[in-house]
Amino acid sequence: MKEEALHKLGYPGPSVFRPSLLLGARNDFRPQEELAKYLNKYLGFLIPKKYKPIDAAVVASAMIKIAREERNGFHIFESDEIHSINNNNYKIKY
């Protein structure tokens, strides 16, 4: 897995972000993404937070917040954790 290779490089605090379906402006049309966005609008309450679509700006904001922290260890952030980072509800587990 690529994440394992990144971990082996030995950087002091690398982070991997795994957002679910990214929302935001696109230059091309992606029919499956459009369908997923439509279904999420009406059935989103059935989807676990880890798999809900997430806006690209939310992911970028979380990446900036994490990059500004001094920390050690290898971290993987799933979509639900990315939401929590932006809501200031996230505590990194060391």
N, C-alpha and C positions, 0 to 999 in steps of 0.2 A: 504494500500500500504506500502511496506517496507520502502520507502523513508520517509513517514510520521512518521513511528516508529523511524527511525534514528533521525529525526528532534526533536522528543519529548525527546530524551535522554539528550538534553541540552548542547551538546558540543559547543564550541564557534564559530567554523567555518567549519562545515562538508560540504563536497562536494560529489556529486554523478556524475559519468561519465556514459553517455549513448551513447556509440559509436554505429554506424550502423554495418554492416558486417565487422568483424575484418579480416584483411589480415595478413599473415605471415606464417611461417613454422608450419606445423602440423604433428603429428605422425600418424594420421588416415586420411582416404580419406572421404571427405564429398561432395558427388556429387552435391547437391544443391548449395553449396558455389562455387564450380568450375564453375557451370553454371552461377551463378551471376557474378563472376569475368570475365568470357568470354563476357557476355552481356554488362557489364560495359565498357569493352575495346572499343566496337563499338557503344554503345548507351548511354554512360555515360553523354553526353551533355544533354540528356533528363531528367536525374535524378536530383532532387533538392539536393543541397549540404548536407542538413541534412540527406539524405538517401544514400549518396555515400559510398562505402566501404572505410575503413580507416585502415592504417597499425597499427599493435599493438604497434610498437615502437613510433609512433606519439602520441598514447594515453598515453603511459607510460611517454613520455617526458612532455606532458601537465600536467599530474598528479604531476610530480616532480615540475614543475614551480608553480603550484597552491599551493602545500604543503609548498613551501618556502615563500609564501606571508603571511603577518600577516593581517588577515581580520576577520570580524565577519559576522554572518548570514549564512543561509543555502543556498547552491547553487547547481543547477542541470545544468550540461554542456551536451548539445546535440552534436552530431557529428560535425555539422558545427562550433560550438563554439570551439570545441577541435582543429579543424584546425586553427582557428583564434588565439588561444593561442600560438600555435607554430610559427605562422607568426608574432608574436608580435603586432597584430592588435586588441587585445582584451582588453577591459576595463570592469572590473567587475562592475556590476550595484548593488549598495547597496540599 
